[in-house]
């Protein structure tokens, strides 16, 4: 049974590793490095368990899955930089490889060493887990501006999902420790259950990190949240706003005007100008934009200007930031940079590098 579980685990690790590498080959991002590190480190550890076939093979596979799950939990959310996570992940991989080699190479039959390995692994996992997430929480609380971005709601969803997965991870770790002290067939059954649950957790976490989905909310709900953040309410959500058809129709007119006439390209375009073009008063117009886009008028204009600038960069990546700012309707490069980062999380230069040049290199 231990060997079957080990081979199944190895197949899962190699399957995700190969799929991720083929799908994102040439990406070169730190996030991809974290996922590949987990896959490579885990494959090596499980392969060692299979080749040596120690008495504690099943225990070793479970502990390997435990460490890999922790690595994927350390994966940064969309608003976090990957630099710190990479260092933590590589450190965990190095420590785990060295310590596992030391414990695995001990002759079989030494139950004391098996117990020491379990204690060491769980202790390392809990300590590194606690230190890393304490650091993440501390840094998050000191970045107050993140809480006021348009995407703050989605950031909260990501944090909540990570919290729930952390609870599942800690519960499974406790479950495995309890299974380790149960003798006989009962203990074996609990360990097999623990390994299957850790394999499932690893799969969900890997897919979450690779796709950006939380797998806590339904895909439709996640897409709805992202559409609201982006101001893209020309979808079925507008159609469902039956509580105020007049406001719904007004917003449709506004979005049609923005798409066809692009009045936001005029840096002096104001609320009065928009009100006269859609035949409405300023107060009602402001309420409509705020209700359907979640933005005030200035943020609403800047969103469309940033979208236009992104299209300009796609046509000509060598376009200067100052030129793109002027062509998109911004008064200054400073306001353009600020609006661009609020709406995309990156500066114009970073966005061009990540989304244009990297894509061309991949193609």
N, C-alpha and C positions, 0 to 999 in steps of 0.2 A: 504493500500500500504506500509506503514511504517513497519508493522509487516512482510509482505512478504519479503521485502528487508532484514530485520533483520534475518529472518530464513534462507534465501539464503546465507547471509554472514556467519552465524554460520556454516552452512553445508560446505561451502568452507573451512573455517578455520579448522574445525575438520577433513575434508577429507585430506587436506595436512598434518596436524599434525599426523594423524594415518598412512598415507602412508610413511612419512619420518621416523617415529619411527620404523615401521616394517622393512623398507628397511635398515636402518642404526643402528638398535638396537645393542648395545654393542660397538659402535664406540668410544664413550666417548670423542670426540674431542670438542674443544671450538666452532668450527663452527656449529656443530650440536646443541650445547647448545643455540646458538644465534637463530637458526631457531625455536627450540622448545619453547624458551621464547616468541618469537613473536606469535606463535600459541596459547600457553596457555593463555598469557595475553589478546590477542584479543578475545579468546573464552569467558573468564570470563567477559570482558567488554560488549560484545554483549549480553551475557546471562543476564546480569544485565539490559540492555536496554529492553529486551523482558519481563522479569519478572515484572519490575516496570511499563512498558508501559506509560512512560511520554509523554507529548505533543511534546517534542523535540526528540522522539525516532529516527526518520530518521536522524536528525542532529547529534545525538550522534553516530549512526552507521558509518556515514561518517567520523566523527572526529576520531573514533576508527581505521578505515581503513587508515586514513591519518597517524596516529602515527605508525601503523604496517608497512606501506610502508617505512616510514623513518627508522625504525629499520632494515628492509631488505636492505635499501640503505647503512646503516652503516656496512654491512657485508664485511669483509676484502677480498681483491683480493687474488689471489693465492700466491703472493709474500709477502703479509703482514701477520704479526702475529695477532692472534685473541685476545690476552690478553686485549688490550685497548678497542677493540670493545665490548667485553663481559661486561666490566665495564660500558661503555656508555649505552649499551642496557638494562642491569639490572636496571640502574638508571632511564632511561626513563620509563620502565615498572612500577617501584615502584611509581614514581611521577604521572604517568597517572592513576594508580589504585586508589591512595589516592584522587587525585583531582576529578576524575570521580565519586567516591562514594560520595564525598561532594556535587557535583553539582546535581547528579541524585537524591539524597535523599531530595532535596529541593522540596516542594509541586508543583505539576503541575500548569500551568497557569502563572507562574512568568516569563514573557518574558525577564525581565531585567537579571535574572539569566542565561537564555538561551544565551543571548547575551554575558554575561560575560564568560560563558563557551567556547563559540566560540573564543572569543578574547584570552582567556588564553591558549587554546589548540593550536591555530595557532601561538601565540607568543612563546610558549614553543617549538613547532616544528621548527620554523624558527631559534630561538636562538641556540638550541642544534645542529641543522643541520649545521648552519654556524660555530659554534665553533669546532665541530668535524672535518668537512672537511677542515677547516683552519689548524687544527693540522696535519691532514693527508698530506696536501699539503706541509706544512713546513717540516715535517719529510722526505717526499719523496725527496724534493729538497736538503736535506742534506745527502742523501744516494747516492752519485754520482756513486758508483760502480754498483748500480743496472742498471744504464743506459748503461753499457758496457757489461752486461751479454748476453749470447746467446739468452736468453728468453726475452730480452728487448722489442722486437717487440710485443710479445704477451702481455706483461705487458702494453704496450701502448694501445693495443686493449681493454684490460679490463678497463683501465682508461677512454678511450673514451666512452665505453658503459655506464659506471657509470655516466659520465657527461651527456649523452643524457637522461638517465633515471631520473637524477636529474632535468633536464629541464622539462620533462613530469610531474614529481611530483610537482614541483613548479607551473606549469601551471594549474594543476588540483586543487591545493590549492587555487589559485586565482579565478578559476572558481567557486569553492564552496562558497567563500566569496561573490562573485557577486550574486550567486543564493540566498544567505541568505537575501538579501535586496530587492528581487523581491517579491511583494505580490501576493496572490491568487494562482490560478492553474498554472500560468506561473512559479512561484517560485518553486512549487512542482515538475513540470516537469523537471526543471533544476536540482533540488536536486536528483531526481531519476536518471537522466543521470549521475550526478556526482558520485553517489554511484556505478553505474554499471562500470564506468570508473576506479574508485579506486579498485573495485573488480578485474577487468582485470589486472590492474597494479600490484596488490598484487600477483596474480597468476603467472605472468611473472617473477616478482622478486624472488618469492619463487623457481620456477623452475630453474632460473638462478643460484641462490645460491646453490641449491641442486645438480645440474648436472655439474656446471662449464662452461656451455655454455653461450654465451652472448645474444643470440636471437636477435642480431643486424645483424651479418653476417650469411650466410648460413652455415650449418654444414660442408659441403664439404670444404668451404673456411677456416673455423676454423681448420679442420683436416689437411689441406694442410700447414697452417702456423705452426702448431705444429710438423708436420713431417719434415718440413724444419729446424726448430729449433733443433730437435733431430738428424738431419742428416740422417733420414730414407728416402732416396730418391730412394729406390729400388722399387718404386711404379709407378703409371701411370704418375707422373710428369716427371720422367726421359724419359718415352716413348714420351712425348710431346716435348722434346728438339730436335726438328727436325732441328733447326738452325745449329747445329754442331753435326752430327752423329758420327764423329770420337771421339769427346770428350765424347759423350754419351757412346760409346762402351768402351772407356778407363775407365770410371767411373764404368761401370758394372764389368770390370775385377778387379778393385780395391776392390769393395764390395764383389765379389766372393772370392778373396784372403783373405780378412779380415774374412769372415765367415767360410771358409774351413781351412785355414792354421793358422790363428790367429798369424800373425807375430808380432803383437803389444805386445805380452806377453814377448818378448825379450826387456829388458830395453834399449838396445843399438841400437834398430832398427832405421834406419835413412831414410831420403829421398832418398839417393843414393841406399840403399838396395831395397826400393820399386820400384824405377825407373828401376833397373836391372831386377826385377821380372816381371814387366808388359811391359818391352821393350819400355820405353819412356824416354824422357829427363826431368830433374828436373823442368825446367821452365814451360813446358807444363803440367807436372803432378801437379805442385802447382796451376796453373790456374784452372785445372779441379776440383781439390778438393775444392778449394775456391768457384767456381761457383756452384757446385752441393750440397755442404754441408754447405756453409756459414762459414766455419772454415778454419784456416790455418792448416798446416800439424800437428803441435804439438797438437792443439786442437782436430783435427780429431782422432789422436791416443788415446788421453786421453778419448774421448767420448767412443770409443770401449773398452778401459780398464775399464772404470767405468761400462759399461754394463756387462762386464765379472765379475767384482767384485760383482755386484748385484745378478748375477746368483749364485756365490759362497755363498753369504750370505743366499740366499733362500735354498740352500742345507744344509748349516750348520750355523745357526744364532749365534752360540757360537764362531764362528771364530774370532780371534783377528784382529783388524784393521791393525796392522803391518804385519800380515801373509797375509791378503787379498791384501795389497798393493804390497808386494813382488810377490805374485802369479799372480797379474794382470799386472805386467811389470813396476811398478813405482820404481823410484830410492829411494824414501823416503816416510815416512808416512805423512810428511808435504805436499808434492806435491800431494799425494793421497787425503788427506782431502780437499785441495783446489780445485782439479779437480772434486771431488765428489760433493762438494757444488755448483760449477759452473753449473754442468750438472743436478743436481736434486733439488737444492735449500736447501739441508739439509746436515748435516755431516753424515758420515757412521753410527754412533751410533744412530742418530735421525731417519735415514731412516729405519734401522733395527727395531727400536722400533715401528715406525708408520706402517710399511708395513709387518712385519713378526709376531711380537708378538701379535699386535692387531688383525691381521687376524686369528691367531691360537685361540685366546680367543673367537673371534666371532664364529668360527667354533665349 
